[in-house]
Amino acid sequence: MEIRHATNPEDMKQYTTDKLRKEFLIESLFVKGELKMVYSHYDRVVVGGVIPTDKPVKLDAGDALRTEFFLERREIGIVNIGPKGKVTVDGEVFELNKRDCLYIGLGKENVTFESADPANPAKLYFVSANAHKEYPTKVLPIKDAAPTKLGSDAESNNRTIYKYIHGEGIQSCQLMMGMTLLEPNNMWNTMPAHVHDRRAEVYLYFDMEESSRVFHFMGRPDETRHMLIKNEQAILSPPWSIHSGVGTNNYTFIWAMAGENYTFKDMDFIPMEDLK
């Protein structure tokens, strides 16, 4: 497990492109047959990915968490971004088609990932946060998630938001998770920008062509920076940072948050004239 420490926003003013990417970009999460994880000191989230092939892959952090098993003091949200997969939780099997979400609560000891067809393997993405109470394990297929339409073609941000784990959906201690799909010919997300100083966020961009890129904007509203992101890369977004992007084509992203406040609408919007 790779460890990422928190960054002072004043320090970020001096970062080169390489330093910015090293601190906030997760470049490689999906490797066949391997479990890849990054532990962030922002709200202590763990971000991970796995492509199971010919055998199940166990959710195991080794001694990195200093616990007997991964979910001893944690909860986790899992979204499949590839072909059909399976997650087994203490002997119970949950099937996940593309864009389906699975929540697993505190205390589940044995979690394994599999592909329905090892020759056409699943891609299982997950975000985990600390938990204080057990909530039921639950699957929410994308077809059953309530869509919210936002934006317009005129603003190049016509998009649909699906909320999976939140106050009115799958219940959790502090983890919130969902997915945003941009319509064809729409490239902007989350603009006008906002911050939520009580919650860190993670973005995973996917469903992009190999040559496509997203310009992801971050930093304090009056001190913004950008990074170029390609398919299936993730960004750690500090609580003090904006998080917005524009792509060379439309794309999809999974957002996940954890922190002090469990209210989805807890956002401080930034007027366009205040962005620099």
N, C-alpha and C positions, 0 to 999 in steps of 0.2 A: 504494500500500500504506500503510495506516494503521499507525503505530508506537505501541505501548503499553509504557511503562516499568514496572519492578518497583516495588512499594510496601512500605514498612516497616509491619509490623503495628501498631506503636505509633501511627503516623500515622493508620491507619484508624479508630482510636477517635474521631477528631474529624470523620469524613466525614459530610456531609449525604447525603440520598438521591440528589440530582443528582450529587454527586461520586463516590459509590459506583458509580452506573451508568456514569458516564463512564470510570472506571478499569477495570471488570471486565465490563460487559455489551457484547456485540456485537449491536446492534439490527437491522442490516440486512445480510444476507449474500447474499440471492438477488434479483437484478435481471435481468430478461430481457436477454440479449445481452451482459452484462457479467461480468467477472471481478472479484470483490470479495475483498480479503485484509486480514488484520490480523496484524502481526508483534508477538509478545509477547516481552519480555525474560525472562519466566519460561521457562527452558530453551530459549529461542529457537525456540519453535514458531511456525509460520505456520498460521493458520486461514483457510479460504476457502470460497467458494461460487460456483456459476455455473449459469445457466439458458441453455443454448445454444438459439438459435432457427433462423434461416435460414442460418447459416454456422457453421463450427467456430470455437471459441474456444481460443486457445493459452494454455498455462500459461506466463506470462511476468511476471516481477517487475520488469521494467525494470532500473534500476541500483540498486534498493533493497538487493539482496543482495551487490552488488559481485562478481558472478561472471558467467561467460560465458553460463550458462544455469541455469535454476531448480534442477535436480537435480545440479548439478556437485558439491556437497558436502552433499546432502540426500537423504532418502527421503520417501515420501508414502503415506498411506492415503486412499482415496477410497470413499465410500459414496453410492449413489444413493438419494435419499429420494422420488423422483418417478417418472414414467413411464419407459419404457425409454430408456437412453442408451448412448453408445459413447465409449470412450476409446482414442485411437490413440497408441501408444508406439513411437517410431522405426519407424513403418510397420506395426506389428502392431496389429490391431484387437481390442479386448476389449469385449464387450457386457455391460451391467449392467442387470438388472431391479431393481425396487424392493427395497431392503435388501441388495443384493449389495455385496460389498467387493472393491476392487482395490488391491493393494500394488505400488508401483513403487520399485525400489531405486536406489541411487546411480549416477550417471553417464548416465542416459538423457537425451538432448538434446532431443528433440522430442515434446511431449505436447500433444494437443489433445482438446477435449471436444465432443461432438455429441449431438443428440437423434435417436432413431430416427424420430420424427414431429415436425417443427418446430412443427406446430400444437398438439401436445400434449407440450410439452418436458419433458425430464428436469430434475431438480434434483440436482446433483452437489456433495456436501459433502466437504471434504478437510482433513486436518491433516498438516503436514510437520514433520520434526525433522532436526537435523544427523545426518550419517552418516559412518562411517569405512571401511565395507566394502560391497561390492555384494552384495545378495541378489536372488534371481530375482523377476522380475515374476510375480504370481500373482493369479488371481481366486478368491474363495471365495463362492459363492452362499449366500444365507441358508439354503436347504434343506439344505446340506451342513455348515453350522456346528453344532457340538455344543452343544445347549441345556443350561443349568444352571438348575434350578428353585430358587427361594429364597422365603422369606416365607410368609405365610398370610393368608387372608381376615380372620381375627380381628385381625391387626395392620395390616390395610389395605395390605399390601405384597406380595401374591402376584404374583410377577414371574418372567420368564424372561430369563436373560442369555445372549447369544451372543458368544463371543470369536472375533474374526477374526485380529488380529495379536498374537501373544503367543508365549511360549516353546514351547508345544505345538501351535501352529497355524502361520499364515504367519510365517516367520522375518524378523526385522529387526534393525537395529543397536540401537535404543533405543525406537522407537515401539511403543506398544501401543494397540489399538483394538477396540472392541466395541459392542454394542447391548443395551439393556435395554427390554423390553416389559412394561408393567403390564397385568394382566388387568382386565376391566370391574369397576367398583366398588372398585378399589384405587388409591390415590392417593399413598402414601408410597414414597420410594426412599432407600436407604442410611441407614437408621435402625435400630439405634443408629449414630451417626456415627463416622467415623474420619478420621485424617489420614495422609499418607505424606510425611514431610518431605524425602524424597529425590526426589520426582517431582511436577511440576506436572500439572494435569489440565484438560481442556476438556470441557464439556457442551454438546451441542446438543439442545434440546427440540423435538419436532415431532409430527406426527399429532395436533394439537390443534384443537379448534373455534375459530373466530374469537373467540368470547366467553370461552373458557377461559383460565385463568391458572395458573401454577405459582409458589408461594412458594418461592424458592430461598434456602436458609440457608447462610451462609458466615461466615468470621472464625475467630479463635482460639476454642477450645472454651469459654473463660470470658468471651468478648467477642463474642457472635454478632450478626450483622446479617442482614437479608433484603432480597431484591429481587423484584419481580413481573415474571415472564417470560411473554411470549406466544409463539405458534407461530413456530417456525423462528428463534428467537433463541438465542445461545450465551453461555456464561459462561466466563471465565478464572478458574481456581481455583488460587491460590498453594499451594505445598507446605505452608505452615503453617496452611492453612485447612481447616475441615470443608467438606463439599459434600453437601448433602442437600436434599430438596424434597418438597412436598406440593401436589397439584393440585386444582383444582375438579372435574376429571374425570380418568380415566386418560389416559395419554400414553406416548410412547416417547422415549427419548433415546439419543444416541450419546456414548460416553465415549472419550477418547483421552488417553494419558499419555506423557510423555517425561522423562528425567532420569537420575539416578545409578544406579538399581536397576531391573533388568529382570524382577523377580519380581513377579507379579501379587498374591501374597498378602502383600507387604510393606506392612502396614497397622498403625497403632496405633489400636485401638478406644477410644472415649471412653465411660466409664460415664455413664449418664443423669444421675446426681446431680452430675456435673462440668460439665454444660452450663449455660450462663447466657445 
